[in-house]
Amino acid sequence: MLAPDLFDYDQAGIAYYKPDRNTGTKALDDQATIHFRLAYKRCPTHAIKRSDHPFDAEPYTPTKAE
């Protein structure tokens, strides 16, 4: 993982943004922005989304593996 301070995987292997639990409500500082951009550009599945506005989503709750 290119930005382990920003992203993690739950037990089911689903990646999520740790600082705000995938709500898009926490702004990045300059250092985190560098790591975010690297991860965003190199994500092989293009699963990382970015926006200037919060996402319309409930906070992500990591799931357990079944």
N, C-alpha and C positions, 0 to 999 in steps of 0.2 A: 504494500500500500504506500502510495507516494506522500500522503499527508496524514499520518496516524494521529496527530493531535486534533485533526478536524473530522476524520471519518473513522468508522469502525464497522465491524460486521456483527450481527446478532448471531445467536446459536444456530439459526436456520440458514446462515450465509447471506442474509440481506444486509447490504451496506446502508449506513445512515450517517447524517451530519450530526456530530456529537454536541457542539455548543448550544444548539437550540432545538435539538431533536426533530430535525427536518421541517421546521415551520417557516424558515426563511426570515426570521425576525431578529437575528443577532448579526450586527455589522462586523466585518472583519477589520482588524488592525492591519497596518502595512505589511508586517512580517507574515501574518496569516494569509493575506491576499496573494503573496508570492507563492506560497505552498498550494493555495486553492487553485490558482491559475495553472500551475504545473499539473495537478491532479485532473483538473477539468479538461485540459488539452490532451492528456495522455490516457484518459479513461477508455479502455478498450470496448466497453459496451455503451458509451455515451450516456450513462445513467445519471451523471451529475448535471443538475440544472442550476442556472443562475438567474437572478432577477434583481431589479432595483426596488422591488416591492415585496412585502411578505406573501408567502404562498397561502392559498386558502386550504389549510390543512390542520388537523389536530396534531398535537405533539406525538411523535413516533414513540411507540413502546416496543422495545426489542422483544422478539418472540423466542420461545424455546424450541429447540429441535424436537421433532416428533419421532 
